[in-house]
Amino acid sequence: MEQSTEEFFHEFRQEMLAGAEANSSFQLASFMEAIANELIETGFVEGFEFCHYRAQRGMRVDGYWFDDEGGLDLFVADFEGRNELGSLTRTEIDAAFRRVSTFFQNAVEKELYRELEVTAPEYGLARHLLDRFGFLRRVNFVLLSERALSDRVQSLDDDIVCGLPASYHVWDMSRLNRQRNARGAKEALDLDLIEMFGRGISCLPAHLSSDSYSSYLIVMPGEVLADLYGRFGARLLEQNVRSFLQARGKVNQGIRSTIMNEPSMFFAYNNGITATAQTVETQQTKDGLEIVRINDLQIVNGGQTTASLFHTRRKDKVSLENIFVQMKLSVIDAEEAELVVPRISEYANTQNRVNAADFFSNHPFHIRMQDFSRRILAPAAQGAQRETRWFYERARGQYADAQSKLTPGEQRQFKAMHPKAQMFTKTDLAKFENVWDEHPRWVNLGAQKNFAKYASRIGKEWTSGSDKFNEFYFKRAIARAIIFRVTERLVSDQSWYNGGYRANIVAYSIAAINELARKREMTINFMQVWNEQTVPEVLLNALGKASSFVNDDLVQPPQGISNISEWAKRENCWTRVSGQLADLEAQIPQDFFDALIEVSEQKEEQKSARKTQKIDNGINDQKRVFEIGAETWGLILKEGTRKSLFSPKEVGVLQVAAQMPVRIPSEKQCAVLIEALEKAQLEGIVQNETVQA
């Protein structure tokens, strides 16, 4: 049963208060970051940087994010730490948006930064707004409220602010509750094409009778596609494609050249777009059938084409009037979307050789990490009486889903075994790992971009040897998570900390400590952190020294760079910090270095864990081969042979599997069978759920 908004408010409030206490952060910061993380995970925004500024003359801002495509999100809070759920009226909404838009206007028109403290986050934001104003194409004002939106508020009209198109969005407790109840699915885009473009889009039905699936072939005008991308950006792209673009994301020069030099040939040269929707509305006109409304349009292949159309029109001032793109639109019932849409995305992108890690929720790496998190018990922390688990949320909503059918008593037991503070997501894991692997600037790029970098890296490493990702890897990742989160609290508690740039300081502090150890061919004793579930005092002291050192360096960016958060995203930032580590080394007591272990010692642990994982992999492969059954292997052999899909070796092994249990495949043969199974899945011989059996 879904939660009421009232119930959700009280649960969210307790989560927020617990987060503020655990992270030694102000309630406002915890509130903003909790909601912002939800919006990032579901693709409504790309990132979030906390920045609280409030002036008596009607200005306020609480956060921001610049994307790479000229978009700006400015956040403002409606938060007073209320104990009871209240109602948010239109008058209060207008007042909040007026304050944040006034801040924006003063920053770009009145050089507000001159009145602000140079080291304060609001100075960096105000200065950056002025410096980047010429590159902005759109501003989104986002109000995050701890109240419930009044039923009288129906819509918020777009506007023009400082010459830029501006839109207004309210995320209140009701809307956030609906988002959570959707089990992590992103909020669907509802596109009324008549209202937006004055006309529908011609289409040709391309489906047989089916209750759950229909499809259309569309010749999509380039102008319409670019307009949609300009308005909705990455929200238009299915999550996998979004990661793909962020990992590789520059305008395709071939597409750009065709747009500029041979627009009439674009339709012939381009592979087109694959998209999905939950529902469409059509109408019959004198010119044929038209689609007039699309609910939850998602581009699952063709994100590069879509982005390139928008950027080429914007940067090169080129008309897209003669540009048309072929689109295959599949309408998938909401109940089938979770299973079918990722499959369409994977198959549609196969021709582009997209790294497997871009299809990441179902990637075997994440399935293995999830299995570890459900099986491995973490040692009881000092003072605790029982062991617990670190819950890995491979797909959004798993933590809530795991409790949804439990009784209140069972829910208490679940939370005792899986504390909310020990739940972590894919983007959390990417953050914990990248910062230790000498990529602190990636962590500062924002959750989605950092994840894309991590996904690309892990995909390559998995292909070269999946046994690297074993119990040792999982336990080390948890140790890194513990250190990361303790460092967040540590920075917040420092006397010099002024409330800004914590994420930047944390990332570079950990990277600095790691680099000092690496130069001595030593490493942190991660297994000690895992076994004790806490950070040793000597490491804590070293992190304190490092955070002060990093803060002093970050607040002095090079001339010409005004925003410290933006400076932290550049490679030169890490180059400068790492180049001065001798000064930090001199400040750190010898007992920290004495507590390090040799890299060779850790490699021995890793080597042993890899051997164990290889054995486990063999057992798992054999188990899957038997679960799939001789009949299915016989089908794969028959259809694969007909399509000349398999090598002679694979055919021979498939013949063995098709005779089970008369003949039993060996461990090595089972590994060959799993590879053959994946080929069959890509060819559509067997379904994706068979691969995951």
N, C-alpha and C positions, 0 to 999 in steps of 0.2 A: 504494500500500500504506500502511495506517495505521501511524503511529508506535507503538512500544511506550511504556509509561509511563516506562521507564528512559531511552529516547531523548528523550522529551519533557522529562523533568526536566533533562537536561543542556542541551538547547536553550533551555529557559525560563530556566535559571540564567544562561546566557551573555547572553541578552536583558536579564535583570534587572540584571546587573553592568554591561552596556554602558549601560543607561538610567541607573543610579546615577551612573556616571562622566560621562555626557553632561550630566546635569542637576545635577551637583554636589549630589546628595542622598544621604542615608544608605541603605544597602542595605535596611534594614527598610522605609523609606518607599517605595522603588522597588518592592519586593516587594508590599507592600499595594496600591499604586496600580495595578500591572500587573494583578493579579487583579481588583481592584475595577472597573477599566475594562472587563474582559471581562464582568463581571456586569451592569454598567450597559448595555453594548451589547446584551446578550441579554435585558434586561428583568427579571433576577432581583432587582435592586435599582434604585432610582431615582437614587441619587447616593452619594457617598462623601466624607467629610472626614477627613483624617488627623489623629489625635490620640493620641500615645503617652504612656501613664502607667503606671507600674509601682511598686507599693509593697511593702514587705517583708511587710506583714500580709495577703498573699493577695489583692491586688487588681491587675487589669490591664485596660487597654483600649487599642486601637490605632486605632480609627476609629469613625465614627458617621454616621448620616443620619436626619433627621426628615422625614417626608413631610407633605403638606398634609392628610392624612386621619386623623391620629392614630397613624400607624405609626412605629415607631422601630427602626432597625437598629443594633446595637452589634457591632463587629468586634473580634476578638482574634486575635493571630498565633501560629502555631507556626513560628518562624523562628530559625535559628541560623547561617545561611550554610553549610549542610552541603555537602560536596563529593560525597557519594554519596546516592542515594535510600534513605531509611529507611522503617520501618513505623510507623504511628501506631496506638497501641492504645486500647482503650476507657478504660482507666484515665487515660491522658494526655488524652483528649478530655474526660472528666468534670472533670479538674483544671483545664483551660483554661476550660471553661464556668463552673466554680465561681468562678474569679477574676473573670471579666467580670461575672457576675451579682452578685457581692459588691460590685463597684464601683457597679453600678446601685443596689443596695439601700442602700449607704451614702450615695449621692448624694441619694436621695429620702427616706430615713428618718432619717439622722443629720447632714444638712447638711454633707456632706464638703467643700463649696467653702470653708468657713471655714478649713480647714487648708491651703489651696493658695495659690500665688502668683497675685495678681490678674491679671497680664498673660500667664499661661501658658494654653495652649489647654485643658488639663484643668480649669482653674478655670471657664472659660466653659461647658464641657460639663456639669460637675457642677452649676453654678448653673442652667443651662438645663433640665436634667433635673428639678430641683426645681420651677422656675417653670412648666414645661409639663406636669407630671405629671397634672394634672387633665384635660388634653386627650388624653392618650394612651389608645389603645384596645387596643394590642397591641405586644409587643416581640419582635423576632427577634434571637437571638444567632447570630452567624456566625463560624465558625472558619475561617481561611485557613491552610493548612498546606503546607509544602514537602515533606512526606512523603506516602506512599501509605497510604490507610486499610486497616487490617487486614481480611481477609476475615471475621473473627469478628464484626465490628461490623455488625449487620443493620439496626437502626433506632434512632432517637432519639425518645423519647416527648415530647409536648407537656407543658407544666407551667403552674403559676400562680406568678408572681413579683411580689411587692408588690401582689397583687390583680389583676394583669393576665395575660391569656393570653400564654404565652411558647412559642416554638418554637425548635428548635436545628438548625442547618445546618452541615455540614462541606463545605468545598471543598478537596479535597486534589489532589495531582498527577494521580491517576487520573481523577477526575471532570472536572478542567479539561482533561485530554487528550481525554476523550470529547467534551467541549464543542467543542474546537477541531476534532476530526476530523469533527464534524457540519457542518463548513464554515460555522460562524457561526450555524446555526439555534439558537434558544433551547431550553433544556431543557424538554421537554414536561411538562405537568401530567397526572398520571394520577389520575383521580377515581373512586373507588369509592363510588357513591352509596348503596349498601346500608350500607356501613360508616359513612359520614358522616351519613346522614339516616334510616337505618333502613328505607328503601324506595326503589324505583326511581321513575322518572318516566314517566307514560303518554305514548305517542307513536303517531303514525300514519305508516306508511311512505308516502313521496311520490315514489317513484322507479320508473323502468322498469328492466329488466335492464341492468346495466352492471358491468363488472369493476372499474372505477376510481372510480365515482361513485355514491353513494346519498344519499338525503336523507330527513329526517323532519320532520313538523310536531308541535310540542310546545306544550302549555299549561303554561308554567313557573310554579310557585308563586313569588310575590314573596319569601317568606321564604328559599327556597332560593337564589335569585339574590343576595339581599343577603348571605346567609351566605357564599357563594362569594367575593363581592367583599370582604367583611370579612376573609376569611382570606388571599386571594391578591392582592388589590388590582390594581395595573396589570398584573401578570403574566397576568391573565385576558383582557386586551385585546390585540388584534392591534396591532402597532407603529404603524400609521397612525392607529388610533383613539386610542392612547395619546398621540400627538402632538397630535391634535385636542383632546382633553380638556385637555391641559396648556396649549394656546394659548388656550383659551376658558373653562376649568374652573371654573364655579360651578354650584351646584344649579339645575336648570331650575325656575323658579317655577311654571310651568304643571303640570309633573309633580307637584311638591310639593302644589299645591292639590288636584289630583285625589286623591292618596293620602289627604290629610287630610279632604277634604270629600265626595268621591264615590268611595270605594274600589271599589264594585261596578261602576262605569262605567270603571274603568281599562283593562280589556281592550278595550272598545269605542273609547276615545279614543286609546289609544297605538298607534303604528305597529308596535310589536314589535321583535324582535331578529333579526339575522342572525348565525349563528355557524358555525364550521367545526370539524372534528375529524379526526384521522388514523384512529382506529378507534372503534367503539362495540360494546358487548355488550348484547344484549337477552334478555329472557326472557318467555315467555308465561304470563300469570296468568289467574285467573278473570275479572278485570276488563279483560283485553286485553293488548296488548304493552307492555312497559316497558323503558326503557333503564336498565341497572344499572351500567354502567361507561363512562366516556368518556376517551379518551386524547388529550391535546393540545387541549382545548377552547379556542377563541379567538373572542371576540366581535369581529366585523368591522364591525357596524353596530348601534348601540344602547348604546354606552358611556355616553352621558349618562343614559339610562334606568336602567342598572344602577347607576351611581354615585349617582344621585338616590334610588333606593330605599334604598340603604344609609345615606346621610346623613340622609334624612328620618326613618328609623326610629331612628337614633342620636341625632340632635339634638332631634327633636320627640317622641320616645318614643311613636311611633305604631305600632300593630300592622299588619303586612302580611298578616294571616291571610286577608283577603278579596281580596288583590291577586293577579292572574294576568297573565302576559305571554305573548303568542304568540311562539314562536321557530321559525325555520326553520334546521334544523341540516343542513349539508352535510358528508358524510364524504368526504374527499379523500385518495386514496392518497398516501403520503409522497413518492413520486417526482414526483407532479404538483403537490404543495403549493406549491412555490416559484413556479410559474407561475400556478396557478389562484387561490390564496388572495388575492394582491394584486389580481387582477382582480375577484374577488367583492367585496372591500373597496371598490374604486373604484366599481363599478357600484351597490352597495348604498347608498353614501353620496351618490350623485349628487343624490338628492332633497333633501338637506340643504344643497346648495350649498357643500360643504366645499371650501376653497381647494385648488387642484391641488397646491400645495406640500406638503399633508399626505400625499400619496402620493409620497414623496420619492425613494426609491431609483431609481425609473424615470422621474422627472421629467426633461424634456429638459435642464434646467439641469445636473443631475448627470452626465448622459450627455456633455454638452459639456465639463464640467470634466474628466471622465475622458479624453475624447479629447485634450484639451490635454496632460494629464499623461503620456500615452503617446507623444505626438509631440514636445513641446517639450523641447529639451535645455537644462539649466541651465548657465551658464558655469562653467568650472573654478574652484574656490575657490583662494585664494592658497596656493601650495605644492603644489597637486594637479596631476596630469598629464593628466587626462581630464575630459570633461564627464559629467554625470550627469542623471538625471531625478528629479523629485519624483512619487512614485507615489500617486495618489489612489484610495483604496479606497471606491468608490461603494457597494458591497455587502460585507458582512462576509465575510472569508475570501478575498478576491480576491488578496491578496498571496501567501498560501500556495498558492492554486490555481494561480497563474501559474508556480510552481516545482514543482508536484507531479509532473509528467511529465518533468522535466528530469534529465539525468545529473548526477552530482556536479560535474563540470567546468562544465556549463552553468549549474548553480545558482550557482556562484562568480561566473561572468560576469554573471548576472542581478543578484546582490547588489552587484556592483561598479558596475553601471549604475544600480541602484535601491537605494541603501543603506537599511537598515531605519530609520535615523534620519530619512530623507526620505520615509517613508510617513506619510500622514495620512488621517484619516477624515472623514465628514460632520460629526460632532460637533466634531472639531478645527477644521474650516473655519469652523463657526459661531462658535466661540470666538475664532479669530483675527480674524474680520470684525467681530463685535459689539463687541469691546472698542475697536476703532478708530472705530466709528460712534457713540461716546458712549453706549454701553450697558454700562458695566462691571458694573452690578448684575445684569444678565441673566446674565452669565458666572458670577456667584457663585450663581445659582439652581441650578446643577448642569447636567450635560451634556445631559440630555434636555429640560429646560425651556428652556434656552438655545437648543437646536436648534429647538424648536417656535417660539420667537420669530423665529429667523432664517428658518425655513421659511415662516412667514406673510409676512414682509417680502419675501423673494425671490420668492415666488409672485406678489405684486402687481406687483413691479417687472418680472418676466419678461413678464407680461401686457401691461404698458404699453410694453415695448420690449425684446425679447430680445437685440438687438444690443449692448446695454450690457455683456453678459457675453461678453467677447472676450479676446484674448490679453493685452491690457493688464490686464484684471481678474484673470486667472489669475496673471500675473507679480507683480502687486501683492499678491495673496493670499499668494503664496510669500514675498515680502519681509516681509509682516506676520507670517507664521509664523516666519521666521528671527528677527525682533525679539522675538517673544513667547518663544520658547524660550531665546534668549540672556538675556532678562530673568529668566527662571526661574533660570538658573544664577547670574546676577548677584546676585539676592536671597539665594540660599543661601550665597554667599561673603561676605556682609557681616558685619562684626564684631558688629553689633547684632542680627543675626537669631538668634532663640532656637528655631527649629525649627517654628514655628506660623504659620498664616495666609498661607503663601506665595502661594497662588492668589489670595487677596483683594488682597494687596499688588501682585502683578504686574498684575492687571486695572486697578486704580486708578492705578498708576504710568504705564502706557501711555496710559490715557485722559487723565491730567493733562498729559503731554507733548503729546499731540495737541491738547488744548484750548488750550495756550499758543500753539501754531503757528496754530491756527484763528483765534484772536482777532486775529492780525496778518495774516489772509488769506494765510497761508503754509501749507505742508505739508512733511512729511518727503519727501525725495527717494527714493521707493521704488524707482525704476529703478536708482539707484546701489546700493542694497542687493541687488537682483536680480543686477545685473551682477557685483558683487564676492562675492556669496553670503556676506556677513558684515556685521556692524553697524559703521559708521564710529566711530572713537574718540570724536568729539565727541558723537554720539548716545548712546554707551555711558556717557559721563560724566554726561550729562543724566539718563539713566535711573537712574543711581546716586543722584543728588541727589533725584530724584523718589521713589524707593523709600524712602529715609530719611524724607522729608517725609510720605509717605503712611502709613508705619508709625507715626510719632509721632501722626498724627491718628486712625488706626483703633483704636489701643490705648486711646483715651479715648472710648468710646461715651457717648451721652447717659445721664443718670440714668434708671434703670429698665430699661436694656438691659445684660445681663450677658454675652451671647455675641457676640463680635466677628464671627464668621462670619455670624451672623444679622443683625447690624447692616449688614454689607456687602451684604446682599440688598435693602436698602431704598433707595428713591429719595432720601430725605433724606440718606443717606450721601454720595452723589455731589454733591448740592446743597451740603453742607457743605464737602467737599473742593474742589469747583470754585470756591466762594466765597472761598477763601483762597489762590488760586493766585498772587496778587501776591507773597506771601512766598516761594513757590518760585521764581518768576521772578527774584527778586533774587539767588538763590543760583546760578543757572545762568550759566556763562561766555558771553560774547557770541559766541564762535566757533560755538556751537550754532545760534544764530539766523542767523548769517551763512551757514550751510550749508543752510538751508531754501530751498525754491523757491516761487515764487508759485503760488497756486491756479490762476490763469489759464494758467500754463505746463502744469500737469498736465491741465487741461481740454482743451488743444490735443491732447495725446497721446491722451486719451480719445476726442476727436472723430475723430481719424484712425483709431483702432482700431475705432470703431463703423462707419465707412464700409467698412473692410476686412471687418468681420464681416457687414455687409449683403450684400456681394458673395458671401461664403462661404455665407451662408444661402440666397441665390438658387441658387447652384450645387448645394447640398445638396438643396434642394427639387426641382430638376430631376432630379437623380440618383435620388431616391426615387420620383418620378412614373414614370420609365422602368423602374425595378426592379420596381415593383408590376405594371405591364403593362396593356395595353389590355383584356384579358379581365376583370380585376378591376375596372377602372374601369367597364366595361360593366355588371357585376353591381351595383356601387354605384349607378349611374344608374338601373337598372331597379327595384331594391328601394327606393331612396330616393324615386323618383317615386311608386311605389305607396303609400308612407307619407306623401307630401307633406312630405318632410323638407327639401328644398332650395329655395332662392330661384331665380327665373328666371335670374339671373346664374350661379349655381352649376350649374344644369342645362345651360346653354350651354357652360360650360367642361368639364363632364363629357362632353358629347357630343364635344368635341374630343379629350379623352384617350382615349375609347373607340375612336377611329379611328387611333390611333398604329400604325405610323409614317407613314400617309398624311398625317395632320395632326399638327403638333407644337405643344404648348402653349408659350406664351411664359413668361418668368420670372414675370411678375405672375400669369398664369393658374395656374402651378404652386403659388404661395402660396395661391390660392383652393382648389386641389385638396387641399392638405394639410389645410386647415380642413374641407373636405367629408369627407375621410377620417376625421378625428377624430369628426365627427358620426356617420358610419357605424359606427365602432367602438363608440360609446356605445349605438347602437341594436342592436348585435349582428350587423350585416350582414357585417362582416369581423372577424377575430380580432385580438387585441392584438399578436401577433407581426408582423402585417402593418403595423401602425402603426410598429413599430420597424425595419422592413425597411431 
